[in-house]
Amino acid sequence: MKFRVKILFSIISVLFAVETINAQRIKATASLDSTNILLGDQVKLFLEIDHPKNVNVEFPAVPDTILNLIEILDRSGIDTFELDNEDFQKQIQAYTITCFDSGSYRIPPYWFNIDLNGTVDSVPSNGVTLNVYTMVIDTTKGPTDIKMPYGAPLTLKEVTPYILGVILIGAIIFLILYSIKRKKNNKPIFARPTKPKEPAHIIALRELDRIKSEKIWQKDKTKQYYSEVSEVLRVYIEDRFEIPAMEQTSDETIESFRIQKMLVSEKSFNHLARNLSLADLVKFAKYKPLPDEDNLTLANTYFFVNETKKEKLNKPETPAENDKSKEDEIN
């Protein structure tokens, strides 16, 4: 009698647990993202279950092959999502499957093990059908040629390495030829750029300022003074007008300007002729110029350089007052 009571009590407990679980709406579902595929195509199989949060669920152990024909290529982890009802949640696991035999295959239900407060049970999913098709072949056309692959247009990313390679090879060839040429001319392969030459009038004015500050004509060095002034004039003329004044005599230099009248104004020509002639008298004839002549020589040289420098070319002749102010400055 006691044994029968225990059996009855167990049956009642199981029925009560099942009713409790059913009341909490535990639902297992299987689905495919596409029920029709071609041979070798891949499709997703989803196993999901909705259940209360206080229920522990164990997903079914799906083998690597279903029905010995459908292969499982990959399986995801189990993702958990909360439902609108905060006491319920959804758990999903996805499987990537494929098949290489045509036909219609019924994937059987899978059973989820559930545990509710120590009461263990299982819930099945629904079954799903996977239809696998082959390519339709038109046998009426007979054998056909194999189609060649379509040519895709080249992209910048694809051709960039070749462009850079060509540029690099060209740079190497240029460097080799350049180095051979420089070596042939006994020049270094790499050299610093030469400093631009100063304008002729800058050099001349700097030298005249030096002579003016030294005042050597006041130290009984008249010959040296006139030699330095005439040399400044000759260097300036050679650089500015490309007349070989350093190799010419004073008369030859003066004659060069007389022939090319358009080079300087008449006033500048007169100053130049006077300075060169006076310098020759001092250097070769031992002429003793007056102090005013020393000062005027320097003033006339300043005037000649300022009036014939490239910045002043073709400008109107400077008034005589400028000449006088230069003389006053020297005095």
Contacts in CASP RR format, 6 or more apart in sequence:
PFRMAT RR
TARGET T0000
AUTHOR 0000-0000-0000
METHOD contacts of the structure
MODEL  1
MKFRVKILFSIISVLFAVETINAQRIKATASLDSTNILLGDQVKLFLEID
HPKNVNVEFPAVPDTILNLIEILDRSGIDTFELDNEDFQKQIQAYTITCF
DSGSYRIPPYWFNIDLNGTVDSVPSNGVTLNVYTMVIDTTKGPTDIKMPY
GAPLTLKEVTPYILGVILIGAIIFLILYSIKRKKNNKPIFARPTKPKEPA
HIIALRELDRIKSEKIWQKDKTKQYYSEVSEVLRVYIEDRFEIPAMEQTS
DETIESFRIQKMLVSEKSFNHLARNLSLADLVKFAKYKPLPDEDNLTLAN
TYFFVNETKKEKLNKPETPAENDKSKEDEIN
17 116 0 8 1.000
17 119 0 8 1.000
17 121 0 8 1.000
18 121 0 8 1.000
20 116 0 8 1.000
21 55 0 8 1.000
21 114 0 8 1.000
21 116 0 8 1.000
21 119 0 8 1.000
21 121 0 8 1.000
24 51 0 8 1.000
24 52 0 8 1.000
24 55 0 8 1.000
24 116 0 8 1.000
25 50 0 8 1.000
25 88 0 8 1.000
26 49 0 8 1.000
26 50 0 8 1.000
26 51 0 8 1.000
26 52 0 8 1.000
26 55 0 8 1.000
26 114 0 8 1.000
26 123 0 8 1.000
27 49 0 8 1.000
27 50 0 8 1.000
27 51 0 8 1.000
27 123 0 8 1.000
28 47 0 8 1.000
28 48 0 8 1.000
28 49 0 8 1.000
28 110 0 8 1.000
28 112 0 8 1.000
28 123 0 8 1.000
28 124 0 8 1.000
28 125 0 8 1.000
28 126 0 8 1.000
29 46 0 8 1.000
29 47 0 8 1.000
29 48 0 8 1.000
29 49 0 8 1.000
29 50 0 8 1.000
29 125 0 8 1.000
29 126 0 8 1.000
30 45 0 8 1.000
30 46 0 8 1.000
30 47 0 8 1.000
30 48 0 8 1.000
30 107 0 8 1.000
30 109 0 8 1.000
30 110 0 8 1.000
30 125 0 8 1.000
30 126 0 8 1.000
30 127 0 8 1.000
30 128 0 8 1.000
31 45 0 8 1.000
31 46 0 8 1.000
31 48 0 8 1.000
31 128 0 8 1.000
32 43 0 8 1.000
32 44 0 8 1.000
32 45 0 8 1.000
32 46 0 8 1.000
32 128 0 8 1.000
32 130 0 8 1.000
33 43 0 8 1.000
33 44 0 8 1.000
33 46 0 8 1.000
34 43 0 8 1.000
35 128 0 8 1.000
35 129 0 8 1.000
35 130 0 8 1.000
35 131 0 8 1.000
36 131 0 8 1.000
36 133 0 8 1.000
37 43 0 8 1.000
37 98 0 8 1.000
37 99 0 8 1.000
37 130 0 8 1.000
37 131 0 8 1.000
37 132 0 8 1.000
37 133 0 8 1.000
38 132 0 8 1.000
38 133 0 8 1.000
38 134 0 8 1.000
38 135 0 8 1.000
39 99 0 8 1.000
39 100 0 8 1.000
39 101 0 8 1.000
39 102 0 8 1.000
39 132 0 8 1.000
39 133 0 8 1.000
39 134 0 8 1.000
39 135 0 8 1.000
40 98 0 8 1.000
40 99 0 8 1.000
40 100 0 8 1.000
41 98 0 8 1.000
42 73 0 8 1.000
42 96 0 8 1.000
42 97 0 8 1.000
42 98 0 8 1.000
43 96 0 8 1.000
43 97 0 8 1.000
43 98 0 8 1.000
43 130 0 8 1.000
44 94 0 8 1.000
44 95 0 8 1.000
44 96 0 8 1.000
44 97 0 8 1.000
45 94 0 8 1.000
45 95 0 8 1.000
45 96 0 8 1.000
45 97 0 8 1.000
45 107 0 8 1.000
45 128 0 8 1.000
46 92 0 8 1.000
46 93 0 8 1.000
46 94 0 8 1.000
46 95 0 8 1.000
47 59 0 8 1.000
47 60 0 8 1.000
47 62 0 8 1.000
47 92 0 8 1.000
47 93 0 8 1.000
47 95 0 8 1.000
47 110 0 8 1.000
47 125 0 8 1.000
48 90 0 8 1.000
48 91 0 8 1.000
48 92 0 8 1.000
48 93 0 8 1.000
49 57 0 8 1.000
49 59 0 8 1.000
49 90 0 8 1.000
49 91 0 8 1.000
49 112 0 8 1.000
49 123 0 8 1.000
49 125 0 8 1.000
50 83 0 8 1.000
50 88 0 8 1.000
50 89 0 8 1.000
50 90 0 8 1.000
51 57 0 8 1.000
51 88 0 8 1.000
51 89 0 8 1.000
51 91 0 8 1.000
51 114 0 8 1.000
52 87 0 8 1.000
52 88 0 8 1.000
52 89 0 8 1.000
53 87 0 8 1.000
53 88 0 8 1.000
53 89 0 8 1.000
54 87 0 8 1.000
54 116 0 8 1.000
54 117 0 8 1.000
55 114 0 8 1.000
55 115 0 8 1.000
55 116 0 8 1.000
56 114 0 8 1.000
56 115 0 8 1.000
56 116 0 8 1.000
57 91 0 8 1.000
57 112 0 8 1.000
57 113 0 8 1.000
57 114 0 8 1.000
57 115 0 8 1.000
58 112 0 8 1.000
58 113 0 8 1.000
58 114 0 8 1.000
58 115 0 8 1.000
59 78 0 8 1.000
59 91 0 8 1.000
59 93 0 8 1.000
59 112 0 8 1.000
60 110 0 8 1.000
60 111 0 8 1.000
60 112 0 8 1.000
60 113 0 8 1.000
62 72 0 8 1.000
62 75 0 8 1.000
62 95 0 8 1.000
62 110 0 8 1.000
63 72 0 8 1.000
64 71 0 8 1.000
64 72 0 8 1.000
65 71 0 8 1.000
65 72 0 8 1.000
66 72 0 8 1.000
66 97 0 8 1.000
66 105 0 8 1.000
66 107 0 8 1.000
67 105 0 8 1.000
67 107 0 8 1.000
69 99 0 8 1.000
69 101 0 8 1.000
69 105 0 8 1.000
70 97 0 8 1.000
70 98 0 8 1.000
70 99 0 8 1.000
70 105 0 8 1.000
70 107 0 8 1.000
70 130 0 8 1.000
71 97 0 8 1.000
71 98 0 8 1.000
71 99 0 8 1.000
71 100 0 8 1.000
72 95 0 8 1.000
72 96 0 8 1.000
72 97 0 8 1.000
73 96 0 8 1.000
73 97 0 8 1.000
73 98 0 8 1.000
74 95 0 8 1.000
74 96 0 8 1.000
75 93 0 8 1.000
75 94 0 8 1.000
75 95 0 8 1.000
75 96 0 8 1.000
76 93 0 8 1.000
76 94 0 8 1.000
76 95 0 8 1.000
77 93 0 8 1.000
77 94 0 8 1.000
78 91 0 8 1.000
78 92 0 8 1.000
78 93 0 8 1.000
79 91 0 8 1.000
79 92 0 8 1.000
79 93 0 8 1.000
80 89 0 8 1.000
80 90 0 8 1.000
80 91 0 8 1.000
81 89 0 8 1.000
81 90 0 8 1.000
81 91 0 8 1.000
81 92 0 8 1.000
82 88 0 8 1.000
82 89 0 8 1.000
82 90 0 8 1.000
83 89 0 8 1.000
83 90 0 8 1.000
97 130 0 8 1.000
99 105 0 8 1.000
99 130 0 8 1.000
99 132 0 8 1.000
101 132 0 8 1.000
102 132 0 8 1.000
102 133 0 8 1.000
102 134 0 8 1.000
103 131 0 8 1.000
103 132 0 8 1.000
103 133 0 8 1.000
104 129 0 8 1.000
104 130 0 8 1.000
104 131 0 8 1.000
104 132 0 8 1.000
105 129 0 8 1.000
105 130 0 8 1.000
105 131 0 8 1.000
105 132 0 8 1.000
106 127 0 8 1.000
106 128 0 8 1.000
106 129 0 8 1.000
107 127 0 8 1.000
107 128 0 8 1.000
107 129 0 8 1.000
107 130 0 8 1.000
108 127 0 8 1.000
109 124 0 8 1.000
109 125 0 8 1.000
109 126 0 8 1.000
109 127 0 8 1.000
110 124 0 8 1.000
110 125 0 8 1.000
111 122 0 8 1.000
111 123 0 8 1.000
111 124 0 8 1.000
111 125 0 8 1.000
112 122 0 8 1.000
112 123 0 8 1.000
112 124 0 8 1.000
112 125 0 8 1.000
113 120 0 8 1.000
113 121 0 8 1.000
113 122 0 8 1.000
114 120 0 8 1.000
114 121 0 8 1.000
114 122 0 8 1.000
114 123 0 8 1.000
178 189 0 8 1.000
179 189 0 8 1.000
182 188 0 8 1.000
182 189 0 8 1.000
183 189 0 8 1.000
199 309 0 8 1.000
199 310 0 8 1.000
200 235 0 8 1.000
200 236 0 8 1.000
200 239 0 8 1.000
200 240 0 8 1.000
200 309 0 8 1.000
201 236 0 8 1.000
201 240 0 8 1.000
201 305 0 8 1.000
201 306 0 8 1.000
201 308 0 8 1.000
201 309 0 8 1.000
201 310 0 8 1.000
201 311 0 8 1.000
203 235 0 8 1.000
203 236 0 8 1.000
203 239 0 8 1.000
204 232 0 8 1.000
204 233 0 8 1.000
204 235 0 8 1.000
204 236 0 8 1.000
204 305 0 8 1.000
205 302 0 8 1.000
205 305 0 8 1.000
205 306 0 8 1.000
207 228 0 8 1.000
207 232 0 8 1.000
207 235 0 8 1.000
208 229 0 8 1.000
208 232 0 8 1.000
208 298 0 8 1.000
208 301 0 8 1.000
208 302 0 8 1.000
208 305 0 8 1.000
211 225 0 8 1.000
211 228 0 8 1.000
211 229 0 8 1.000
211 232 0 8 1.000
211 298 0 8 1.000
212 298 0 8 1.000
212 330 0 8 1.000
216 224 0 8 1.000
216 225 0 8 1.000
216 228 0 8 1.000
217 225 0 8 1.000
217 294 0 8 1.000
222 282 0 8 1.000
222 288 0 8 1.000
222 289 0 8 1.000
222 294 0 8 1.000
223 282 0 8 1.000
223 283 0 8 1.000
225 294 0 8 1.000
226 278 0 8 1.000
226 279 0 8 1.000
226 282 0 8 1.000
226 283 0 8 1.000
226 289 0 8 1.000
226 297 0 8 1.000
227 279 0 8 1.000
227 283 0 8 1.000
229 275 0 8 1.000
229 279 0 8 1.000
229 297 0 8 1.000
229 298 0 8 1.000
229 301 0 8 1.000
230 250 0 8 1.000
230 275 0 8 1.000
230 276 0 8 1.000
230 279 0 8 1.000
230 283 0 8 1.000
232 301 0 8 1.000
233 245 0 8 1.000
233 272 0 8 1.000
233 275 0 8 1.000
233 276 0 8 1.000
233 301 0 8 1.000
233 304 0 8 1.000
234 245 0 8 1.000
234 246 0 8 1.000
234 253 0 8 1.000
235 245 0 8 1.000
235 246 0 8 1.000
236 305 0 8 1.000
237 243 0 8 1.000
237 245 0 8 1.000
237 253 0 8 1.000
238 244 0 8 1.000
238 245 0 8 1.000
238 246 0 8 1.000
240 308 0 8 1.000
240 309 0 8 1.000
240 310 0 8 1.000
241 263 0 8 1.000
241 308 0 8 1.000
243 253 0 8 1.000
243 256 0 8 1.000
243 257 0 8 1.000
245 253 0 8 1.000
245 256 0 8 1.000
248 256 0 8 1.000
250 276 0 8 1.000
250 277 0 8 1.000
250 279 0 8 1.000
250 280 0 8 1.000
253 272 0 8 1.000
253 276 0 8 1.000
254 272 0 8 1.000
254 273 0 8 1.000
254 276 0 8 1.000
254 277 0 8 1.000
257 263 0 8 1.000
257 264 0 8 1.000
257 269 0 8 1.000
257 272 0 8 1.000
257 273 0 8 1.000
258 269 0 8 1.000
261 269 0 8 1.000
263 308 0 8 1.000
264 272 0 8 1.000
264 304 0 8 1.000
264 307 0 8 1.000
264 308 0 8 1.000
265 307 0 8 1.000
265 317 0 8 1.000
267 307 0 8 1.000
267 317 0 8 1.000
268 303 0 8 1.000
268 304 0 8 1.000
268 307 0 8 1.000
268 308 0 8 1.000
271 300 0 8 1.000
271 301 0 8 1.000
271 303 0 8 1.000
271 304 0 8 1.000
272 300 0 8 1.000
272 304 0 8 1.000
274 300 0 8 1.000
275 297 0 8 1.000
275 300 0 8 1.000
275 301 0 8 1.000
275 304 0 8 1.000
278 287 0 8 1.000
278 289 0 8 1.000
278 293 0 8 1.000
278 297 0 8 1.000
279 297 0 8 1.000
281 287 0 8 1.000
281 289 0 8 1.000
282 288 0 8 1.000
282 289 0 8 1.000
289 297 0 8 1.000
295 327 0 8 1.000
295 330 0 8 1.000
295 331 0 8 1.000
296 327 0 8 1.000
298 330 0 8 1.000
299 323 0 8 1.000
299 326 0 8 1.000
299 327 0 8 1.000
299 330 0 8 1.000
300 323 0 8 1.000
302 326 0 8 1.000
303 318 0 8 1.000
303 322 0 8 1.000
303 323 0 8 1.000
303 326 0 8 1.000
306 312 0 8 1.000
306 318 0 8 1.000
307 317 0 8 1.000
307 318 0 8 1.000
END
